Amino acid sequence: MSTPDLPPIDETGGLIDATILPGGTPLDWRTLAPVPGETRWVHLDLAAERARAWLTEEAGLHPLVADHLLEDETRPGAEAIGEGLLVILRGVNMNPGAAPDDMIAIRIWIEPGRVITLRRERFQTMHHLRSLAAQGAAPLTPGAFLAAVTEGLADRLDPCVDNLDEMLDDIESAMLEQGTDEPGWRATLATIRRQAISYRRYLVPQREAARVLAGMATPLLDDHDRLKLRLAAEQIARVCEALEELRDRAAVTADELRARHEERLSRTLYLLTIVATIALPLGLITGLLGVNVGGIPLSGSHIGFIVVCAVLVGVAAIEFIIFRRMRWL
């Protein structure tokens, strides 16, 4: 189901969205502090200076937490710090013009009464949660919110893997049917391998992060949240296995293409060698007959050319018979 295009609350300052969960109560910069009995979600644009300043100076976070959330380079992981959880996850970049193998980071801090999320690029998962919040249907607790984000990112991995699988299936089927290869196949195989490796680079630690979260003894997560995190971890694990299989299949297919190319090249060189071997004595004979000195046989005969041609044909036939008996042809 499509979601509405939600405008940011403060596009310049980087406050993309802020509400009291499950949503329907918008907040602004002055009302982002946690309040007992409520869970507030603050969604920020990491590239905005106002958002970065609020995170370090006004959010009331431990400096270590703020520094981790603002790091330029991140890797998926989960860590308990004080009463909160710091979680870094990655999702496929589905924004227009994005590289197919680009995976972008979502930074999450959950604590009693508040969820803080930061991103640079737009996430479909976060956009969906914003739509739910606008309808008053977003997850109610920080743990449920974290589980929903992890589950949403995992669900959006399958179409990307399926697309790579279809690309590889098309090449394998065409190879079986045609028996030849197209110039673009090698580039497609390289793309499949590169994307599979790029996805797997982040998904393996993301799988471990989901497993760590599912096993954490923290009051922020209830049994239902842990179950959803375990299921997300299993789904990511299946995607990792599928990516590994795709990488191996692409490597085998590339080796098959390389072997076919080398076989054709070897066959061509072999035929050229045979042709050159047959032509060598013929060239020797014609070279000797073309020497501009006296005593050339048949130089005065009117059938000399025919005789020479017949000799050359006979020599070529004898060579051909010898090569066949030696199984060179």
N, C-alpha and C positions, 0 to 999 in steps of 0.2 A: 504494500500500500504506500503510495507516495505521501511525502510529508510536506507541509507548507514551507515556503521560504521565509524563515524567521529573521527579522532584522535584529542587529545587535543592540544592546541597551546603551552602550557607550563605545561606538566604533573607534573614536579617536583615542580614548583612554585604554582600550583593550578589555573592557568588561563586556564579554560576549553575551553572557546570560547570568542571572542570579535570581534564585527563588527559594522559598521555603518548601521543602519536599512534603508531599508528592507534587507540588507545583501549584500554579494559579495565583501565587502571591509574589509579584516582582519586587526585587530589591535594588538599591543603588549603592554607591560607594559608602554612604553614611550608615548603612544598615547591614553590613556584611559580617559583623562580629557574631559569634555563636551566642545563642540564647537558650537557657535551660528549658528542656521540654520540646525543643524544635530541632530539626535538621535542615541546615542551610547549604545549598549548593551554589558554589561560586565558580564560574567557567571563564577563564582568562585567555587572552591572546598573549603568548609569550614574547612576541616581537614588540609589544607596546611598552614604552618606558613607564607610563603611569601604572600599568599592571605590575611591572617588575618592582617599582618603588613601593607599591602597596604590599606586595608579598614580603619584602624585606623589612619594611618599617612599620606597617600598620596591621598586618595580619596576626601578629602575636605568635609567630612560629619560632621554633628554635633555629638559630642561625645555620646549624648543620642541615636542617630540613630545607630551609630556603635555598641554601647553596646547591643542594642536590636537585631541587626542582628547576633551578635556573641554569644548570649545566648545558653547554652547547651540544656535546656529544653524550648520548646515553645508551645504555644497554638494558634490555628487559630484566627486571629483577623485583624482588619484594623484600622489605625490611621493616621490622617493628622498631619504632623509636618512641620511647616514652609510652604514652597512651594511644599513639596513632600508628598508622601504617603508611609507609612510603612505597608506592608501586609505580614502576615504569613499564609501559606496554607499547607494543608496536602494532600498526595496522597497515594494510595495503593502501597506498595512495591512489584513490579513485577520482581525484580532481582532474578536470580537463587539462590536457597537455602534460600530465605527469608521466614520468618514466614508468614503464610496466613493472619493473623490479624494485621500485622505490617503496620503502616501508618507513612510515613516519611515526613519530613518538607522541604518546599521550602520557602526561605526568599527573599522578593522582596522589593526593594526600587526604586520608580520611582520619577523623578523630571524633570523639563523642560530640554530636551536635553539628558537625560540619564536614562537607566534602569540598575540596578544592581541586579543580582540574585545569591543566594548562596545555595548550597546543600552539603550533605555528600554522599548520595547514588544516583545512577543514576535514573533519571526520564524519562519515555517514552515520556511524554509531552514535556519536555525540549529537548530531543533528536530530536523530530519531529520539533520543532521550529528551532533548529540548522540546520536541513536539509533544511528547508524553507529558512533560511538565506543564506545557501551556494548556493541556487538557486536564491537569490535576491528576494524572495517572502515572507519574514517574515512581520509581522505587522509593520506599518510605524511609529506609534506614541507610546509614553509610555502607554497611556490609552488603546489603541488597543492591545498592547502587554500584559498588565495585564488581559484584558478581555479574550484574547486567552488562557493564562495560566489557568485561573479559569475555563473556558469552557472545556479545555482539561482534567483537573483533574476530573471534574464532569462526563465527558463522559466515563471515564475509571472505574467509580464506578459500572455501570450497570452490566457488566459481572461478577463481584465478587458477587453481590447480586443474580443474576440469578443462579450462581453456588450453593450458599447456598440454594436457593429455590428448585432447582432440588434435592439436597441431602435430603431435608426434604420431598419432594413429594415422593421420592423412599421409604423412611421409612414408610410413612403413607399408601402408596399403598400396600406395603408388609404386613403391619399389618392387613389390611382389607382382603387381600387374604389368608394369612396363619393362621391368628388367634393366632399366637404365636409370640415370640420375639427372636431375635438373640442377642448373647452376645455383639456384636460390635455396636448395635444400640444406647445403652446408651452413649457410648464414642462419637459416631457421633453427637448425640443430644447435648452433652456438648460442642463439638467443634463449632457447629452452634451457640449456645447461646453465647459462649465466643467471637466468631468473630463478631457477630451482636452487642454485647455490646461494643466491642473495636472500631469498625467502628463508631458507633453512638456517642461515646465519643468525637470524633474529628469533626464529620460531623455537629453536631448541632451548635457548635460555628462557623464552616466554613460557614454554611448557613446564620447565622446572619452577618458574615463579608461580604459576597457577597451582602446582602441586604443593609448594611451600605454603602458600596462602591457605589451601584446603586443610593443611595439617596444623595450622597455627592455633594455639590456645589463647584466643583473644576474645573479650566480650563484644568486640565490634562485629564479629561474624557469628551467626547462629548456624544450626545444623543444615537448614535449607540453603543458606549461602555457601557453606562448605561443599554441599552436594553439587550445586551448580558450578562451583570452581573445579571440582574433580571432573565433572563431565566436560567442562571446557578444556581441561588439561588433556583428557583422553582424546578429544576431538583434534586438538593441536598435535598430539602425538601421532594420530592417524595421518594428518596432513604432512608431518615430517617424514613419515614412512613413505607416503606417496611421492613426495619430492625426491627422496633418495632413490626410489625406483625409477622415477622419470629421468633423473640424472644418469643412472646406470644405463637405462634403455637408450637414451640419447647418445651416450658414449659408444654403445655397441653399434647403433645405427651409423654413427659417424665412422666407426672403424670399418663397417661393411662398405660404406661409400668409398672410403679410402682404398680398401682392398680391390673394389671394382675398378676404380680409376687406375691403380697400379697394374691390375691384370690387363686392362685395355692398352695401357702404355707398353707393357712388356710384350703383348701380342703384336703391337704395331712395330716395335723395335725388332722383334724376331722376324716378321715378314720383310722388313727393310733389309735385314741382314741376309736373308735368303736370296732376295732379289739382287743384292750387291754381289753375293757369292756366285750366282749364276751368270751375272753380267761380267764378272772379272775376266774369265778366259775369253769371252766373246770380245771384250774390249781389247784384250791382248792381241787377238788375231787381227782385228780390224786395224789396230795400231801398227802392227808389223806390215800389213798390206799397204798402209798409207805412207810408209817410209819413201822418201823421194830419192831412191837410188836405183841403179840398174839391177836386173835379175829378179824383179818381182814376178812371181808366178801368175800366169794368165793375164799379164798386162796387155798382151796383144790379141787376146781371144775375144771374139764378139759375144761369147757366152760366159765370159769370166765373172761378171757380176752375179749371174744366176748361180753359178757353181759356188761362189763364195757365200751367197745367201743360204744355199742348201747345206753347206758345211756348218754354218753358224746354227741353223735350225737343228741339225743333227747333234752338234755338241750340246746345245741346250737340252735336247731330249734325253741324251745320255746322262747329263747332270741331274735332270729331274728324276730319272729312274733310280740313280744312285742315292739321291736324297730320300726318296720314298722307301727304299730298302733299308736305309739307315734310320728310318723313322724321324727324319728331320721335318718332314711335311705330313 
